């Protein structure tokens, strides 16, 4: 279940499934059962208010309420609108509900131990206001356990944006596949734990829809990993050049350490002669070269990957060097100062991208480089990738990686500990190291983000950027051992 579907794609999946012989009522029964199963798995019986909207999300609520009551739970059920106005499968399941149906209001939350939010689904198109906003506020300020069906009411399923206000859930149960809004901020913060449940929509239907967004996971890119062969040598694993700054030397040193731990065969830090001793003293395995020898270095085609930007400095010199590197069409990662140096002339950077290139901006750098691109994070990353011809990675807890052809992934690993100085430099080094070993740029960016996030999650509290490269061998070994197993 790694595909991520837009709301329109999910509606299409429902339609194709019903055309294939599974009725809408059957899907609704399975959806309600799935939510019921998750509720009883997490909580013991208690008083629960099921809050239903006027559409199919509300129909799911009638199923959930019925199943909970049959198991002895104390259930109150509230409905937005009139019973007589319900249609189709929702009306059919409302008729099966044998209890009272109350008017949806904040009073339903008072005295409840749990709220099941079935008010709106992922396709909400207008802001929640008025009494409904008061209801949402009451839910969020209560001590109730909150379960959301599909998405928390008020969260846009495509963008993760909050439509005026939104329910903050402890558990969100969605069906068949997740939607972008489950992983993109701020929607991700509203979902709590996310459970994706199968309700009978065939995998073949998902394949026919041809989604082009995925949750970032090894299943997507592990076949593209270039593991060293027994007959290989260090040059088979690439020789990467890292461009080091004259003052913030720690950034390039983190890049270098991360690239080496990701498996690159050789690595040279290129810097001003005055700071070469700083880089040379870092670790014995790092080679150094003065920037004055750049032409000689670039004429050696064995130097097959570059990382430039972290700690290098913003200005004309950086901009000229980036253009020189891009002209060679070798694997290149541009981060930090290498991006900001083009803030006044981003079209020049986009025009210069010819070979495999990955841009790794955080939100501030992205805004400086692509000030006219608006929308949610996924939309913006795709637009920037299409414009630049590079893979664009917008960093954050909901990191999005987008390729020029529209393919994209969203990171789902929870690793808040990565919010520390130097973490982004490490990420640039990992991606550059993977590209130096021959990995395709989109796969390298996805794998780099996953390794980075997994390290952050594994290490946890107290993490500093220097810890991340040292943890990479543990995770890489897991991937390598898994690759050797015969299916």
Protein Blocks (a to p, Z undefined) as FASTA:
>chain_A
ZZccdfklmmmmmmmmmmnopafklmmmmmmmmmmmmmmmmpccddddddddfblmlmmm
mmmmmmmmmnopacddddedjfklpghjllmmmmmpmbdcddddfklmgopabdcdfkbc
cklcbdcehjllmmmmmmmmmmbdcddehiaehiafklopaehiacddfbdcdehiacfk
lmpcfklmmnmpaddddehiafklmmmnopabdcddfklmmmmpccddfkbcfklnopad
ddddfklmmlmmmmmmmmmmnopabdcddddfklmmmmmmmpmklccddfklmmmmmmpm
klmbccehihnbpcjklmmmmmmmmmnopacddehjlmmmmmmmmmlmmmmpmbdcdddd
dfklmmmmmmmbgcdfklmmmmmmmmnopacddedjklccddfkopacddfbdcfklmcg
hklmmmmmmmmmmmmnopafklmmmmmmmmmmmmmmmnmgoiafklmmmmmmmmmmmmmm
mmmpcZZ
